[in-house]
Amino acid sequence: MVEKTVELTGISSNSIEDAAQLAIARAGVTLAGIHTARITDISAVVDSNKVTKWRVTVKVTFNIQDQIHE
């Protein structure tokens, strides 16, 4: 079995969890079989001394499909 890991950044004005879920959901549109997500960084966008957005860096891992070429 071979797996691949890609790094994504999700951004949400609602919550850290929402930012992570958004990144995973968007990746799932084009990447099949995501089975692991690891949050590697969390940061906040600040405007006028208030947190306005959350940025979450997520590494998602999925299996590489075996394909036989003829």
N, C-alpha and C positions, 0 to 999 in steps of 0.2 A: 504494500500500500504506500502511496505517496500523498502527502498533504502539502497544501500551500497556505501561507499566511500573508494577508495584506493588511496594511494600516489605513485606517479611515478616521475622519474627524466629523463628528456629529455636532450640530449647533442648535440650541433651543433657548428660547426666552422663558420657558416654563420650569425646567428642572434638569439636573444631571441625568437622571434616569431617562427622561424624554430624549435628551441628546444622544445617549447611547442607543436607545431603541430605534431612533430615527436612522442612525448610521447602519445598524444591522438590517433594518427593514429595507432600506434602499439598496444595500449590497445584495440582499436576497433576491432582488429582481433579476440580477444577471449572474449571480454565483449560486450554484446549486449545492446543497448539502453542507451548509455552514453548521458546524457542531460545537465550536468553542469561540468565546469572545472574551478578550482580556483587556480591561481598561488600564492603559499605561500612563495616562495623564489627564488631569482635570484642570481647567483654567476658567476664569471669568472675564467677560468684557465689562468694563466699568465706564459709565458715563455720568457725569455730575455726581460723583461719589456714590453711585448706586450700581449694583450688578444688573446689567440689562440682558446679558446672554451667558449661557454656559457653553463651553467648548470641551468636548470629551474625545480624547484619542483612544480608539479601539482597534485592537488587532484581532481580526477574525480568521479562523482556520477552517478549511474545507478540504474534502478529498478530491484528488485529481482523478478524473474518470479514465479508465483504460479504454483505449480505442485501437482496434487493429486496422491498419491501412493495407489495402490490397492493391 
